[in-house]
Amino acid sequence: MTEFKYYSNAEFRKCRTSVEKFALKEEDTSQIAGYISGLKQEYPEADVSQYVIYCFGNQRFRVFETGS
């Protein structure tokens, strides 16, 4: 399961960090964990990989694996 998060170029500049140092947000980890919890209830045999992908305007992206 993949959760995409988009930051416009202006929003990303406000973060005052580089793409390489951008940290996974706790609320995004919690959000995808909630999705997985519901999915596991419906399909307990499913083996689901979890990722959050941040897109930074038209510049770059960063992928985090949040669990499995």
Secondary structure as UniProt FT lines:
FT   STRAND          2..7
FT   HELIX           9..15
FT   TURN            19..21
FT   HELIX           26..42
FT   TURN            44..45
FT   STRAND          50..56
FT   TURN            57..59
FT   STRAND          60..67
//
